Amino acid sequence: MRALQFKAYGGPEVLEWDEAPEPHAGPGQIRIAVRAASVNPIDWKLFNGAMAGGEPLAGTAYLGYDAAGVVDEVGEGVTGVTVGDEVFGRGQNTQAELAVLDSWAPKPPAIDWTVAAAAGVAGETSERGLRLLGVKEGDTVLIDGGAGGVGAVAVQMAIARGARVIASAGESNQDYLREIGAVPVVYGQGLVDRVRAAAEGPVDAVFDIAGKTPIEELIAIAGDPSRVLTIANFAAGGAGVRVTGGSADSRAMEALAETAQLLSDNKLVITVQTFPFDRAAEAYQVSQSGHVRGKLVLVP
């Protein structure tokens, strides 16, 4: 099969769409013929060496954490899914013609492959953050970084739970935030005052998606560190803020089932921009710019 890969650290120019060994579904896994796979910031942090701890790359490395496609192999112990089913979900090395998924949900029939591919990481991360914050009906929530892939899903998932959502983004994305149901505010200096004015009362929880606002400001907005959660500022734990990277916090299958239901009910709309796999470098240049609206998706 062919897969997106790199053999040295660097910029998007190190990426190649080339031959790679076929993966196979192990116990508790499924394999799909990939119809689309999404781009996440963790991918370019891998190929630019940011996650390497200064160590050189040994061998060939692959990218991708979510995808959508048709099941063509079912691992030992897996029930409720058969060869030929259309699914989306999370796995590793998903930016390829074939990919193994560890968690998945049925793709809603009316949802495009590219939208489904964009829903795996964003849906799981959003569900996890909102659950850990205890967001419920009637709460007022700040999503700091609401226009990107995870942020836009978190906004809509919180609204579906009955919360009132204030979301931050740049000037160019204020109308987009309104379209998906949030009260928009511009991020940057003065954010605390703008959020307080928009909230017209207490803010019950802050979900930090972007990791750019000083953590002291987010704590000031929430009133207490325990009401702030971040997926992007890994130093925030020292201030008493909860930092989540998944693993033990994740309930991936349940999260993807919720995401699929929201997609089916038209309560979740994911904006996508697509690129063929052999133009992946262009997609990653856009991702690294930090000004993405919605999700970037690669297609074979």
LOZAMAR-393888 format. One record per residue: residue number from 1; residue in three letters; x, y, z of N, C-alpha, C in turn. Coordinates in steps of 0.05 Angstrom, whole numbers, plus 32768, in hexadecimal, padded with zeros to 4 digits. Layout:
% residues N
> NUM ala X Y Z X Y Z X Y Z
...
***
This chain:
% residues 300
> 1 met 8011 7FE8 8000 8000 8000 8000 8012 8019 8000
> 2 arg 8005 8030 7FFD 8013 8049 7FFF 800B 8058 8018
> 3 ala 801E 8067 8024 8019 8075 803D 802A 808F 803D
> 4 leu 8020 80A2 804B 802F 80BB 8050 8045 80B5 8064
> 5 gln 805E 80BE 805E 8074 80B6 806F 808B 80CB 806E
> 6 phe 809D 80C8 8081 80B5 80D9 8081 80CD 80C9 808C
> 7 lys 80E4 80D0 8082 80FD 80C1 808A 8111 80D4 8098
> 8 ala 8109 80ED 809B 811A 8100 80A9 8108 8116 80B4
> 9 tyr 8110 8123 80CA 8100 8139 80D5 8104 8152 80C4
> 10 gly 80EF 8163 80C3 80F1 817C 80B4 80D5 8187 80B0
> 11 gly 80D3 8198 809B 80B9 81A4 8094 80A9 8191 8083
> 12 pro 8092 819B 8078 8081 818B 8068 808F 817E 804F
> 13 glu 80A5 818A 8048 80B4 8180 8030 80BF 8164 8035
> 14 val 80C1 815B 804E 80CC 8140 8053 80B7 812A 804E
> 15 leu 809E 8131 804A 8089 811D 8047 8089 8110 802C
> 16 glu 8084 80F6 802B 8082 80E6 8012 8069 80D5 8013
> 17 trp 805C 80D2 7FFC 8046 80C0 7FF9 8051 80A8 7FE9
> 18 asp 8057 8092 7FF8 8067 807D 7FEB 805F 8062 7FF7
> 19 glu 806B 804D 7FEC 8065 8031 7FF4 806C 802D 8012
> 20 ala 805B 801C 801F 805F 8017 803C 8054 7FFB 8041
> 21 pro 805D 7FEE 8057 8052 7FD3 805E 8034 7FD6 8065
> 22 glu 8025 7FC1 805F 8009 7FC0 8066 8006 7FBB 8084
> 23 pro 7FF5 7FCA 8092 7FEF 7FC4 80AE 7FD8 7FAF 80AF
> 24 his 7FD5 7FA2 80C6 7FBF 7F8F 80CA 7FB2 7F93 80E5
> 25 ala 7F98 7F8D 80E6 7F89 7F91 80FF 7F91 7F7D 8114
> 26 gly 7F99 7F87 812B 7F9F 7F75 8142 7F86 7F72 8153
> 27 pro 7F88 7F64 8169 7F71 7F61 817B 7F65 7F7C 8183
> 28 gly 7F4A 7F7D 8180 7F3C 7F96 8188 7F3E 7FAC 8173
> 29 gln 7F49 7FA7 815B 7F4D 7FBB 8147 7F3E 7FB3 812D
> 30 ile 7F3A 7FC7 811C 7F31 7FC2 8101 7F44 7FD0 80ED
> 31 arg 7F44 7FC6 80D4 7F53 7FD3 80BF 7F3F 7FDE 80AB
> 32 ile 7F45 7FF6 80A0 7F34 8002 808C 7F44 8008 8073
> 33 ala 7F36 8007 805C 7F40 8013 8043 7F39 8031 8046
> 34 val 7F4D 8042 8047 7F49 805E 804E 7F3C 806D 8037
> 35 arg 7F27 807C 803D 7F1B 808E 802A 7F23 80AB 802F
> 36 ala 7F2A 80B1 8048 7F34 80CC 804F 7F41 80CA 806A
> 37 ala 7F55 80DB 806F 7F62 80DC 8089 7F68 80FA 8090
> 38 ser 7F65 8101 80A9 7F68 811D 80B0 7F83 8124 80BA
> 39 val 7F89 813E 80B8 7FA3 8149 80C2 7F9E 8155 80DE
> 40 asn 7FB0 814E 80F0 7FAF 8159 810B 7FCA 8166 8112
> 41 pro 7FCB 817B 8122 7FE5 8188 8128 7FFA 8175 8133
> 42 ile 7FF2 8160 8141 8006 814D 814B 8016 8141 8135
> 43 asp 800A 813E 811D 8019 8133 8106 8031 8143 80FF
> 44 trp 802D 815D 80FC 8045 816D 80F4 8059 8171 810B
> 45 lys 804F 816E 8124 8062 816E 813A 8073 8155 813A
> 46 leu 8069 8140 812E 8079 8127 812B 808E 812A 8115
> 47 phe 8085 8133 80FD 8099 8134 80E7 80AD 814B 80E9
> 48 asn 80A6 8160 80F9 80BB 8175 80FD 80CD 8170 8114
> 49 gly 80C9 8159 8122 80DB 8151 8137 80D5 815C 8152
> 50 ala 80BF 816A 8155 80B8 8176 816F 80B3 8162 8185
> 51 met 80AC 8149 817D 80A6 8135 8191 80BD 8122 8195
> 52 ala 80D4 8127 8188 80EA 8114 8188 80FD 8117 819F
> 53 gly 80FB 812C 81AE 810E 812F 81C5 812B 8132 81BC
> 54 gly 812E 813D 81A3 8149 8141 8199 8156 8128 818D
> 55 glu 8149 8111 818D 8154 80F9 8182 814F 80F8 8164
> 56 pro 8162 80ED 8154 815E 80EB 8138 8149 80D5 8131
> 57 leu 813D 80D8 811A 8129 80C5 8111 8136 80AB 8109
> 58 ala 812C 8095 8113 8136 807A 810B 8122 806D 80F9
> 59 gly 8129 806A 80DF 8118 805D 80CC 8102 806F 80C1
> 60 thr 80EC 8062 80B8 80D6 8071 80AB 80C0 8074 80BF
> 61 ala 80B3 808C 80BF 809D 8091 80D1 8084 8099 80C1
> 62 tyr 806D 8095 80CD 8053 8098 80BF 8042 80AB 80D0
> 63 leu 802D 80B5 80C3 801C 80CA 80CF 7FFE 80C2 80CF
> 64 gly 7FEF 80D0 80DF 7FD2 80CD 80DF 7FC7 80BF 80F7
> 65 tyr 7FB2 80CC 8103 7FA5 80C1 811A 7F87 80BC 8117
> 66 asp 7F7B 80C4 8101 7F5F 80BE 80FC 7F5A 80BC 80DE
> 67 ala 7F44 80AE 80D7 7F3E 80A9 80BB 7F21 809E 80BA
> 68 ala 7F17 809D 80A1 7EFE 8090 809B 7F02 807E 8083
> 69 gly 7EF3 8067 8083 7EF6 8055 806D 7EE5 803C 8070
> 70 val 7EEA 8028 805F 7EDB 8010 805F 7EEA 7FF9 806C
> 71 val 7EDD 7FEC 807F 7EEA 7FD6 808E 7EF2 7FBF 807B
> 72 asp 7F0B 7FB7 807C 7F13 7FA0 806B 7F21 7F8A 807B
> 73 glu 7F24 7F8F 8096 7F30 7F7A 80A7 7F27 7F80 80C4
> 74 val 7F1F 7F6A 80D2 7F14 7F6D 80ED 7F26 7F5C 80FF
> 75 gly 7F30 7F69 8114 7F42 7F5B 8127 7F33 7F49 813B
> 76 glu 7F43 7F38 8148 7F39 7F25 815C 7F2A 7F34 8172
> 77 gly 7F12 7F2A 8179 7F03 7F34 818F 7EF1 7F4C 8188
> 78 val 7EF2 7F55 8170 7EE2 7F6C 8168 7EC6 7F63 8160
> 79 thr 7EB1 7F70 816B 7E96 7F6A 8164 7E88 7F83 815A
> 80 gly 7E71 7F80 814D 7E61 7F96 8145 7E6A 7FA4 812C
> 81 val 7E7E 7F9A 811E 7E87 7FA5 8105 7E91 7F8F 80F3
> 82 thr 7E8B 7F92 80D9 7E93 7F7D 80C6 7EA0 7F8A 80AD
> 83 val 7EAE 7F79 809E 7EBB 7F82 8085 7EA5 7F8E 8073
> 84 gly 7EAC 7FA5 8068 7E99 7FB4 8057 7E8B 7FCB 8065
> 85 asp 7E8C 7FCC 8080 7E80 7FE2 808F 7E8F 7FFC 808A
> 86 glu 7E81 8012 808A 7E8C 802D 8087 7E8F 8039 80A2
> 87 val 7EA8 8041 80AA 7EAD 804B 80C5 7EC0 8063 80C4
> 88 phe 7EC2 8070 80DB 7ED7 8084 80DF 7EE2 807F 80FB
> 89 gly 7EFA 8088 8100 7F05 8084 811B 7F22 808D 811E
> 90 arg 7F2E 8083 8133 7F49 808A 813B 7F5B 8072 813A
> 91 gly 7F74 8078 8132 7F88 8063 8132 7FA4 8070 8130
> 92 gln 7FB6 8062 8123 7FD1 806D 811E 7FD9 8067 8101
> 93 asn 7FE9 8079 80F6 7FF3 8076 80DA 7FDB 8075 80C7
> 94 thr 7FC8 8086 80CB 7FAF 8084 80BB 7FB1 8093 80A0
> 95 gln 7FC6 80A2 809C 7FC9 80B0 8083 7FD6 809D 806E
> 96 ala 7FC5 808A 8065 7FCF 8074 8055 7FB7 8068 8046
> 97 glu 7FBD 8056 8034 7FA7 8048 8026 7F98 8034 8038
> 98 leu 7FA7 8028 804B 7F9B 8016 805E 7FA3 801F 807A
> 99 ala 7F91 801E 808E 7F97 8027 80A8 7F88 8016 80BD
> 100 val 7F95 8013 80D4 7F89 8004 80EB 7F7D 8019 80FE
> 101 leu 7F65 8013 8107 7F57 8025 811A 7F54 8016 8135
> 102 asp 7F58 8025 814B 7F55 801A 8166 7F39 8020 8171
> 103 ser 7F2D 8036 8167 7F12 803D 816F 7F03 8048 8157
> 104 trp 7EE9 8044 8156 7EDA 804B 813D 7EBC 804D 8143
> 105 ala 7EAE 8057 812F 7E91 8059 8130 7E87 8057 8113
> 106 pro 7E6F 804E 810F 7E64 804D 80F3 7E63 8069 80E7
> 107 lys 7E6A 806B 80CE 7E68 8085 80C0 7E4A 808A 80BA
> 108 pro 7E3F 80A0 80C3 7E23 80A6 80BB 7E21 80A6 809C
> 109 pro 7E0D 8099 8091 7E0B 8097 8073 7E0C 80B1 8064
> 110 ala 7E00 80C6 8070 7DFE 80E0 8062 7E17 80F1 8064
> 111 ile 7E2B 80E8 8075 7E43 80F8 807A 7E59 80F1 8067
> 112 asp 7E65 8105 805B 7E7B 8101 8048 7E93 80F4 8055
> 113 trp 7EA2 80E5 8046 7EBA 80D7 8050 7ECD 80EB 805D
> 114 thr 7ED1 8102 8050 7EE4 8116 805A 7EDC 8121 8075
> 115 val 7EC2 8126 8079 7EB8 8130 8092 7EBB 811A 80A8
> 116 ala 7EB4 8102 80A1 7EB7 80EC 80B4 7ED4 80E8 80BD
> 117 ala 7EE7 80EB 80A9 7F03 80E8 80B0 7F0C 80FE 80C3
> 118 ala 7F00 8115 80C1 7F08 812C 80D2 7EFD 812A 80EE
> 119 ala 7EEB 8116 80F4 7EDC 8115 810D 7EE9 8105 8123
> 120 gly 7EFD 80F4 811C 7F08 80E2 8130 7F16 80EF 8147
> 121 val 7F2D 80FB 8142 7F3C 8108 8157 7F2C 811F 8163
> 122 ala 7F20 812F 8152 7F11 8147 815C 7EFA 813F 816E
> 123 gly 7EEB 812A 8166 7ED4 8121 8175 7EDD 8115 8190
> 124 glu 7EF1 8104 8190 7EFA 80F8 81A9 7F05 810D 81BC
> 125 thr 7F15 811F 81B1 7F22 8134 81C2 7F0D 8146 81CE
> 126 ser 7EF9 814E 81BE 7EE4 8160 81C8 7ED3 8152 81DD
> 127 glu 7ECB 8139 81D9 7EBB 812B 81ED 7ECB 8128 8207
> 128 arg 7EE4 8122 8205 7EF5 811E 821C 7EF7 8138 822D
> 129 gly 7EFD 814E 821F 7F00 8167 822D 7EE6 8171 823A
> 130 leu 7ED0 816F 822C 7EB6 8177 8238 7EAE 8165 824F
> 131 arg 7EB3 814B 824C 7EAC 8139 8262 7EBD 813E 827B
> 132 leu 7ED7 8142 8277 7EE9 8147 828E 7EE2 8161 829C
> 133 leu 7ED8 8175 828D 7ED0 818E 8298 7EB4 818D 82A4
> 134 gly 7EA6 8177 829F 7E8B 8174 82A9 7E77 8187 829D
> 135 val 7E7B 818E 8284 7E69 81A2 8277 7E4D 8196 8274
> 136 lys 7E39 81A6 827C 7E1D 819D 827C 7E0B 81B3 8272
> 137 glu 7DF2 81AB 826F 7DDE 81BE 8266 7DDD 81D7 8278
> 138 gly 7DDC 81EF 826B 7DDB 8207 827A 7DF5 8214 8281
> 139 asp 7E0B 8205 827E 7E26 8210 8283 7E2E 8225 826E
> 140 thr 7E3F 8237 8276 7E4D 8249 8263 7E6A 8240 8261
> 141 val 7E73 823B 8249 7E8D 822F 8244 7E9D 8241 8231
> 142 leu 7EB6 8244 8236 7EC9 8251 8223 7ED9 823B 8215
> 143 ile 7ED7 823B 81FB 7EE9 822A 81EB 7EFE 823C 81DF
> 144 asp 7F17 823B 81EA 7F2C 824D 81E1 7F3A 8240 81C9
> 145 gly 7F34 824A 81B2 7F3E 823E 8199 7F27 822F 818B
> 146 gly 7F11 823D 8185 7EF8 822F 817D 7EF5 822B 815F
> 147 ala 7F07 8234 814F 7F03 8232 8132 7F12 821C 8124
> 148 gly 7F25 8210 8132 7F35 81FA 8126 7F26 81DF 8127
> 149 gly 7F35 81CA 8120 7F29 81B0 811E 7F1B 81A6 8137
> 150 val 7F2A 81A6 814D 7F1F 819D 8166 7F0C 81B2 8172
> 151 gly 7F14 81CB 8171 7F04 81E0 817D 7EE8 81E2 8172
> 152 ala 7EE5 81E1 8158 7ECA 81E4 814C 7EB8 81CC 8153
> 153 val 7EC4 81B4 8156 7EB4 819D 815F 7EAD 81A0 817C
> 154 ala 7EBF 81A9 818D 7EBA 81AE 81A9 7EA3 81C2 81AD
> 155 val 7EA4 81D7 819D 7E8F 81EC 819F 7E73 81DF 819A
> 156 gln 7E71 81D0 8184 7E57 81C4 817D 7E4E 81AE 8190
> 157 met 7E62 819F 819A 7E5B 8189 81AD 7E51 8195 81C7
> 158 ala 7E5D 81AB 81D0 7E55 81B8 81E9 7E39 81C4 81E5
> 159 ile 7E34 81D0 81CE 7E19 81DB 81C9 7E04 81C5 81C8
> 160 ala 7E0B 81AE 81BD 7DF9 8197 81BC 7DF2 818D 81D8
> 161 arg 7E04 8192 81EB 7DFF 818A 8207 7DEF 819F 8216
> 162 gly 7DE9 81B5 8209 7DD9 81CA 8216 7DE9 81E0 8222
> 163 ala 7E03 81E2 821D 7E13 81F7 8228 7E12 8210 8216
> 164 arg 7E18 8226 8222 7E1C 823F 8213 7E3A 8242 820F
> 165 val 7E42 8246 81F6 7E5E 8245 81F0 7E68 8260 81E6
> 166 ile 7E7E 8269 81F3 7E8D 8280 81E9 7EA7 8274 81DE
> 167 ala 7EAF 827D 81C6 7EC6 8271 81B9 7ED8 8287 81AE
> 168 ser 7EF2 8282 81B1 7F06 8296 81A7 7F11 828D 818C
> 169 ala 7F18 82A0 817C 7F26 829B 8162 7F30 82B6 8159
> 170 gly 7F3E 82B6 8142 7F47 82CF 8136 7F30 82DE 8129
> 171 glu 7F36 82F7 8120 7F21 8308 8114 7F13 82FA 80FD
> 172 ser 7F22 82EC 80EC 7F17 82E1 80D4 7F04 82CA 80D9
> 173 asn 7F04 82BF 80F1 7EF3 82A8 80F8 7EDB 82AE 810A
> 174 gln 7ED7 82C8 810F 7EC1 82CF 8121 7EA5 82C7 8116
> 175 asp 7EA1 82CC 80FC 7E88 82C5 80F0 7E84 82A6 80F0
> 176 tyr 7E9A 8298 80EB 7E99 827A 80EB 7E90 8270 8107
> 177 leu 7E9A 827C 811C 7E92 8274 8137 7E74 8279 813B
> 178 arg 7E6A 828F 8131 7E4D 8294 8133 7E3E 827F 8124
> 179 glu 7E48 8277 810C 7E3A 8263 80FC 7E36 8249 810B
> 180 ile 7E4A 8241 811B 7E48 8227 8129 7E3C 822A 8145
> 181 gly 7E32 8242 814B 7E22 8246 8163 7E30 8252 817B
> 182 ala 7E49 825B 8178 7E57 8266 818F 7E54 8284 8190
> 183 val 7E59 828F 81A8 7E5C 82AC 81AB 7E7A 82B2 81A6
> 184 pro 7E81 82C0 8191 7E9D 82C2 818A 7EAB 82D9 8199
> 185 val 7EC5 82D4 81A0 7ED6 82E9 81AA 7EF1 82E6 819C
> 186 val 7EFF 82FD 8199 7F1A 82FC 818D 7F2E 82F5 81A2
> 187 tyr 7F40 82E2 819B 7F55 82DA 81AF 7F6A 82EF 81B0
> 188 gly 7F7C 82EC 81C4 7F92 82FF 81C7 7F8E 8311 81DE
> 189 gln 7F9F 8326 81E0 7F9E 8338 81F6 7F82 8343 81FB
> 190 gly 7F79 8343 8214 7F5F 834D 821B 7F49 8337 821A
> 191 leu 7F52 831E 8216 7F3E 8308 8214 7F2D 8306 822D
> 192 val 7F39 8309 8245 7F2A 8306 825E 7F12 8319 825E
> 193 asp 7F17 8332 8258 7F01 8346 8259 7EEC 8340 8243
> 194 arg 7EF5 8337 822C 7EE1 8332 8216 7ED0 8319 821D
> 195 val 7EDC 8305 822A 7ECC 82EE 8231 7EB9 82F5 8247
> 196 arg 7EC1 8304 825B 7EAF 830C 8271 7E98 831C 8266
> 197 ala 7E9D 832E 8253 7E87 833E 8247 7E74 832C 8238
> 198 ala 7E7F 8318 822A 7E6D 8306 821A 7E5E 82F3 822C
> 199 ala 7E6A 82EB 8242 7E5D 82D7 8254 7E46 82E3 8263
> 200 glu 7E48 82FC 826B 7E33 8309 827B 7E2C 82F9 8294
> 201 gly 7E41 82EE 82A0 7E3E 82DE 82B7 7E56 82CB 82BA
> 202 pro 7E55 82B8 82CC 7E6C 82A6 82D0 7E70 8293 82B8
> 203 val 7E8A 828D 82B4 7E91 8278 82A1 7E97 825E 82B0
> 204 asp 7E88 8249 82AA 7E89 8231 82B9 7EA1 821F 82B3
> 205 ala 7EAB 8221 829A 7EC2 8210 8292 7ED1 821D 827B
> 206 val 7EEB 8218 8279 7EFC 8221 8263 7F0A 8209 8257
> 207 phe 7F06 8206 823D 7F13 81EF 822F 7F28 81FC 821C
> 208 asp 7F41 81F9 8223 7F57 8205 8214 7F60 81F2 81FE
> 209 ile 7F5A 81F9 81E5 7F61 81E9 81CE 7F7C 81F2 81C2
> 210 ala 7F80 820C 81C1 7F97 8217 81B2 7FB1 8218 81C2
> 211 gly 7FAF 821C 81DC 7FC7 821E 81ED 7FD6 8238 81EA
> 212 lys 7FC9 824D 81E0 7FD7 8266 81DB 7FD1 827B 81F0
> 213 thr 7FBA 827A 81FD 7FB4 828E 8212 7FC2 8288 822C
> 214 pro 7FCE 829B 8239 7FDC 8296 8253 7FC8 8288 8266
> 215 ile 7FD2 8273 8273 7FC0 8263 8283 7FB4 8273 829A
> 216 glu 7FC2 8287 82A3 7FB8 8298 82B9 7F9E 82A7 82B0
> 217 glu 7F9D 82AE 8297 7F85 82BB 828D 7F6E 82A8 828B
> 218 leu 7F73 8290 8283 7F5D 827C 8281 7F52 8276 829D
> 219 ile 7F64 8274 82B1 7F5C 826F 82CD 7F4B 8287 82D7
> 220 ala 7F53 829F 82CF 7F44 82B7 82D8 7F28 82B6 82CC
> 221 ile 7F25 82AD 82B3 7F0B 82AB 82A7 7EF9 8297 82B5
> 222 ala 7F05 827F 82BB 7EF6 826A 82C8 7EF1 826E 82E6
> 223 gly 7F04 827C 82F2 7F02 8281 830F 7F10 826D 8320
> 224 asp 7F18 8256 8314 7F26 8242 8323 7F35 822F 8310
> 225 pro 7F4D 8227 8317 7F5D 8216 8304 7F4E 81FC 82FD
> 226 ser 7F3F 81F1 8310 7F31 81D8 830C 7F1C 81D9 82F6
> 227 arg 7F14 81F2 82EE 7F00 81F4 82DA 7F0C 81FA 82BE
> 228 val 7F27 81F7 82BC 7F35 81FA 82A3 7F42 81E0 829B
> 229 leu 7F3F 81D9 8282 7F4C 81C1 8277 7F5A 81C8 825D
> 230 thr 7F72 81BE 8258 7F81 81C3 8240 7F8A 81AA 8232
> 231 ile 7F8A 81AA 8218 7F96 8195 8208 7FB0 819E 81FB
> 232 ala 7FB8 81B7 8200 7FCE 81C2 81F0 7FE3 81CF 8201
> 233 asn 7FDE 81D7 8219 7FF2 81E4 822A 7FFB 81D0 8240
> 234 phe 8010 81C1 823A 8018 81AC 824C 8026 81B5 8265
> 235 ala 802C 81CF 8267 8038 81DA 827F 8023 81E4 8293
> 236 ala 8009 81E3 828A 7FF4 81EE 829A 7FEE 81DF 82B4
> 237 gly 7FF6 81C6 82B4 7FF1 81B6 82CC 7FFD 81C2 82E5
> 238 gly 8013 81D0 82E2 8020 81DD 82F9 800F 81F3 8306
> 239 ala 7FFB 81FC 82F7 7FE9 8211 8301 7FCF 8204 830C
> 240 gly 7FCD 81EA 830C 7FB6 81DD 8316 7FA1 81D7 8301
> 241 val 7FA7 81DC 82E8 7F95 81D7 82D2 7F98 81BA 82C9
> 242 arg 7F81 81AE 82C1 7F83 8192 82B7 7F8D 8192 829A
> 243 val 7FA1 8181 8296 7FAC 817D 827B 7FA4 8161 8272
> 244 thr 7F99 815E 825A 7F92 8144 8251 7F9D 813E 8235
> 245 gly 7FA9 8127 8232 7FB4 811F 8219 7FA7 8105 820F
> 246 gly 7F92 80FD 821C 7F84 80E4 8214 7F8B 80CD 8226
> 247 ser 7F93 80B7 821B 7F9A 809E 8229 7F85 8097 823E
> 248 ala 7F8C 8099 8258 7F7A 8090 826D 7F60 80A0 826E
> 249 asp 7F61 80B9 8264 7F49 80CA 8265 7F35 80C3 824E
> 250 ser 7F3E 80B5 823B 7F2E 80B1 8222 7F19 809C 8225
> 251 arg 7F02 80A1 8219 7EED 808D 8215 7EE6 808E 81F7
> 252 ala 7EF9 8085 81E7 7EF8 808B 81CB 7EDF 807F 81BC
> 253 met 7ED8 8067 81C2 7EC1 805B 81B3 7EA8 806A 81BA
> 254 glu 7EA3 8071 81D3 7E8C 8081 81DB 7E8C 809C 81CE
> 255 ala 7EA4 80A9 81CE 7EA6 80C3 81C2 7EA0 80C3 81A4
> 256 leu 7EAA 80AF 8196 7EA5 80AE 8179 7E88 80A8 8174
> 257 ala 7E7B 8098 8185 7E5E 8092 8181 7E4E 80AC 8184
> 258 glu 7E56 80BD 8198 7E48 80D6 819C 7E4D 80E9 8184
> 259 thr 7E66 80E9 817A 7E6C 80F9 8163 7E5C 80F1 814B
> 260 ala 7E5A 80D7 8146 7E4A 80CD 812F 7E2D 80D5 8132
> 261 gln 7E22 80D4 814A 7E06 80DC 814E 7E02 80F9 8148
> 262 leu 7E15 810A 8152 7E13 8127 814C 7E14 812D 812E
> 263 leu 7E26 811F 8120 7E27 8122 8103 7E0D 811A 80F6
> 264 ser 7E02 8104 80FF 7DE9 80FA 80F3 7DD2 810D 80F8
> 265 asp 7DD2 811A 8110 7DBC 812C 8117 7DC0 8149 810D
> 266 asn 7DD6 814D 80FD 7DDC 8168 80F4 7DE2 817C 810A
> 267 lys 7DEB 8171 8121 7DF2 8183 8137 7E10 8188 8137
> 268 leu 7E1E 817B 8125 7E3B 817F 8122 7E42 8181 8104
> 269 val 7E4D 8198 80FD 7E56 819D 80E2 7E74 81A2 80E2
> 270 ile 7E83 8193 80D2 7EA0 8196 80D2 7EA8 81A1 80B6
> 271 thr 7EB5 81B8 80B7 7EBF 81C4 809E 7ED9 81B7 8097
> 272 val 7EDC 81AE 807E 7EF4 81A1 8075 7F00 81AD 805C
> 273 gln 7F1A 81AC 805A 7F29 81B3 8042 7F39 819B 803B
> 274 thr 7F37 8192 8022 7F43 8178 801A 7F5C 817C 8008
> 275 phe 7F6E 8168 800A 7F86 8167 7FFA 7F8A 8149 7FF3
> 276 pro 7F93 8143 7FDA 7F9C 8128 7FD5 7FB5 8121 7FE4
> 277 phe 7FB9 8107 7FEA 7FD0 80FF 7FFA 7FEA 8108 7FEE
> 278 asp 7FEC 8109 7FD3 8006 8111 7FC7 800B 812F 7FC9
> 279 arg 7FF7 813E 7FD4 7FFB 815A 7FD9 7FFA 8160 7FF7
> 280 ala 8000 814C 8007 7FFE 814E 8024 8010 8165 802F
> 281 ala 8026 816A 8022 8038 8180 802C 8029 819A 802D
> 282 glu 8018 819F 8019 8008 81B8 8018 7FF5 81B9 8030
> 283 ala 7FE8 81A3 8036 7FD6 81A2 804C 7FE4 81A9 8066
> 284 tyr 7FFC 819E 8069 800B 81A2 8082 8016 81BF 8084
> 285 gln 801B 81CB 806D 8023 81E7 806E 800C 81F8 8079
> 286 val 7FF3 81F2 8070 7FDC 8200 807A 7FD8 81FB 8098
> 287 ser 7FDB 81E1 80A0 7FD8 81DB 80BC 7FEB 81E9 80CE
> 288 gln 8004 81EB 80C5 8019 81F8 80D5 8015 8216 80D7
> 289 ser 8005 8222 80C4 8001 823E 80C5 7FF0 8247 80DD
> 290 gly 7FE1 8233 80E9 7FD2 8239 8101 7FB8 8248 80FC
> 291 his 7FB0 824A 80E3 7F97 8259 80DD 7F83 8248 80CE
> 292 val 7F80 8230 80D8 7F6E 821D 80CA 7F51 8220 80D5
> 293 arg 7F3E 8220 80C3 7F22 821F 80CA 7F18 8203 80C6
> 294 gly 7F10 81F6 80DB 7F07 81DA 80D8 7F1F 81C7 80D5
> 295 lys 7F1C 81B4 80C3 7F30 819F 80C0 7F3B 819D 80A4
> 296 leu 7F54 8194 80A3 7F62 818D 808A 7F61 816F 8086
> 297 val 7F5A 8166 806F 7F56 8149 806A 7F65 8140 8051
> 298 leu 7F72 8129 8053 7F80 811E 803C 7F70 8107 8030
> 299 val 7F70 8105 8016 7F61 80F0 8008 7F73 80E1 7FF5
> 300 pro 7F70 80C6 7FF2 7F81 80B7 7FE0 7F7D 80C0 7FC3
***
